[in-house]
Amino acid sequence: MGATVYNVSFPGLGINDLHINPVLFSAGGFSVRWYGLLIAIGLVLAVIYAMTVSKKRFGVDPDKLLTCVIIGLVTAIIGARLYYVIFQWESYSKDWVKIFSINEGGLAIYGGLIGALIGGLAVAKFNKMNIPALLDVAVLGFLIGQGFGRWGNFTNQEAFGTPTDLPWGMISENTGGVTVHPCFLYESLWCLLGFVLLHFFSKYLRKYDGQIFLMYLVWYGFERMIVEGLRTDSLMTPILNLRVSQILSAALVVIGLVFLIINFVRKKDTIEVPIKKLERKDA
């Protein structure tokens, strides 16, 4: 059975009848979807960028960085799936086999970021790397990957928001014929803008290892806290019925701001957070 072809329009912009097929091509029982391809493109671009700037700008060994990326990619997939399953446990508690059916969807970006950090930092610790500097490189790559990956949500016609009469509102079969916020677009543009700004900041104004990481927490957390409130498919906490991503985003903003201020006041030359204990210089 072929994938649904969506008829997508942005009426306020005069863009109509975009025919979006989530599947790029199929051969036999195998299919390649735009979602996976766009994520892969973002990952490749992120790795190329990180390998290019890691040594000269951040003092991070590119070979060790690549090892962190490979392991981090595996743990990112695991983390993204577990995060989603935990907050959708009622859907999986009676059929655990479904947990492994990631081809049916159900990956959460925050879980992916957490998983990537856990795997990458474990490798970095083993290799005695400068972890705050590694985090600076990693989050710049995250912004590239997120900026491209969100367009996969567009091809799947998911991760959109509530009704809107703004000129860039989007409409398709999945929105029920209602013009809605294209949340994927908001996050993509915000991440790509963040990458450009933090790229130049890291090149000319960066004062200490870990500074870009803290700025990423504030930049991405602020956007996600706002945009998540517009979405209609948010994961919710089981007790207070609050949006999980909004709570986590708000926490990241607060944490980032607190440590940025602390380091500014103390004029530290490296990140002043718990991960400081793991800091090592590249061998």
N, C-alpha and C positions, 0 to 999 in steps of 0.2 A: 504494500500500500504506500503510495507516494505521500510526501509531506504536504501539508496545507500551504497554499500560496496566498499570502496576505495582500490585500489591497489597502495600501497605506497612503494617507493624504495629510498635508499640512495646509488646510484651507486658507488660513490667514496669510500664508506666504505665497499662495497661488500655486502650490505644489500638489498635484492631484494624480491619482492612479499610479502610484509606485507599486509595482508587482514584486513582492519580496518572497523568495523561496528560501526557507531556512537551510535547505540541503543544497550544497554546491554541486555535487554530482553523486551518482550511485552506480555501483558495478556489482552485479550478483546480489549478495545479501549485505554488501558493505556500502556505507555511505559516508561522505565527508560533509559536515555541516559548517556553515559560515561561523557559527559560534566558536567552534574549536579552532578554526583557521585564524580567526581574528585574535584569539587569546594567544595562539602560537606566534603570530606576527608580533604582538606586543612583547612577548617573552624574548624573542630573538633580538628585537630592537633594544630592549632593556639590557640584555646581556652584552651586546655589542657596545653600547654606551658605557656600561660599568667597566668593561675590560679596557676601554680606551682611556678613561679618566682615573681609574683606581690607584695606579702607582704614582703618577705624577702629582695628582691633586690631593689624594688622601693617604698616600703611603701604604696602600694595601696591595699585597702580592696578587697579581691577576690569576696565577695558577691556583693558588689557595682559594681565591674568590670563586673560581669556576667550580671547584669541588663543593663549596658552600651552596652554590646555585643548584647543582645537580641533586644534592641531598634535600635541599630546601624545597625543590619542586615536588619531590615525592611526598614529603611531609605536608606540603601545602594542600595537595589533593586530599590527603587523609584528613587534615584539619578542616578543610572546607566541607567535607561530607559529614564529619562527626558533629560539627557546629550545627549544621542544618538538621541532622537527625535528632540531636538532643532537644531542640526546640520544636520538633514536630514528632515527638515520641509516640503520641497516640496513633500516628499513621504507620509506625513500624513495630510497636511493641508486640503485636500478635503475629507478625511475619518478619522475623529477623533477616531472612534471605533478601528481602527488599532493600536492606541497608547497603548491599553491595551492587545494587542496580543503578549505578550512577549514570548509565546511558539514558535513564528515564528522567534525568534532571535532579536538582536538589543539591546545589553547591552554594555555600555562603561565603562571600568575599572576605568578611572579617575572619572567619575560620581559616580561610586560605592564608591570609596574612599572618595570623598567629602561628599556624603550622609551619609556614616558611621560616619565620623567625626562630622557632624552636629548633628545627632541623639545621638551619644555617648557623645558628649560634653554637650549637653543640659541636659542629665541625670546627668552627672558629676557635672554640675553647680548646679542643684537642690539638689544633695546629698553633696554639699560642699567638693568635692574631690580635690586633688592636681592635677590639669589639666596637667601641664607640665610633671609630672611623669607618668600620665595616657597615655599621648601621646607616651612616650618612650616605654611603654608596647605594646601599640596598633600597632605601626609600625613594631615591631618585629613580631607580629602576621600577619600583612599585608604581610610581606616578605614570611612567610610560605605559606599563602593562595595563593599568586600570583605564587609562585614557583610550586605548585601543580596544580592550576587552569589553567595555560597556556597549560597543556597537554590536556585539554578539547578542545583547538583550534586544536591540532593535530588530535584528533579523529573526529573532524568536518571538517578537512582539510581546515582551514581558517587561517587568520592572518599570511600568508606567505609573502615573499618579491619578489623582482625583480630577474631576471635570474642571475645565478652565476656559475662559474666553480670551486668553492671551493670543496674540497673532501667531505664535509658534506652536499652538496646540496641535496634537496629533490625533488622528482617528483611523481606526481599522476594525476588522471583525472582532478582534480580541478586546477592544475597548467597548464593545456593545453598541457601536455606532455613535458613541459620545466622544466629544473632543476633550482630550486629557493632557495633563502635563507629561512631556517626554522626559522623564526623570533620567533615563540613560544619557540623554544629551547634556543635561545639566552637569552630571558627574563627569562625563568624558571631557567636556570643555574645562571644567574646574581643575581636573587632574592635569591636563595638558598645560594649562596656564600655570599651575603650580610648579610643574616640571621646569618650565622656562624661567620662572622667577627664581626658584631655588638653584637652578643650574648656574645662573649668573651670580647669585648670592654666594654660592660655594666657591666660585672662581675668584671673586674680588673682595668679599666682605666676611667670609667665614673666619671666626676667631678661635674656635676650639673644636676638638673632636666630639661629635654627638650633637652639635648645634643644629645641623640640617635635619637630623632625626626628630629633635624636639619641635622644630618648626613644622615638619610634616604632620606630627600629631595634631597640632593646632589647626593647620590648613585643611587637612582632610577631615578631621573630626568635626570642625565647624560646618563644612558643607554637608557632610553626611547627616549631621544632627538636624539640619533644616530640611534637606530633600527627603529624608526618610519619613518625615511627617506628612509628606505629600503622597507617598506610595500606598498602594492598596493591597500589597502582598507581603507586608512586613512580618517577620517572625516576632511572636509576642512572648513575654514572660508568663509562666503558668500561674503565678500567684496574683500579681497586681495588674495583669493585662496591659503592661506597658511594652512599647516597642524596644526590643533588645538592642538593636543597632543605635537607637537614639540615646539610650542609657550609656552604652559603651563609648559612643562618640563624645558625649558630654564629659565623661570621665577622662578621655584622652586630651580634650581641650584643656581641662583644668590641670592635669598633670603636666602637659607640655608648657603651659603658661607659667606654672609655679616654678619649674626648674629653669626655664629661660630667664625668669626674673632673678632667681637665686644666683645663677651663674653670671648674670650681668652685674649684679651688685658686688659679687665676690671677685669678678674678673678672672674666673678660672680659665685655665688653658686646656681643659678637657671636661667631658660631661660629668656632672655631679649627680648621679642617680645610682640606684642599686647595682646596675650592670657595670659600674666603675670597678667593682671588685674583680670582674673578669678580665679587665684590660691587660693586654700584653702588647709588646712591640713585635712587629713582624720579624721573623728570624732572617 
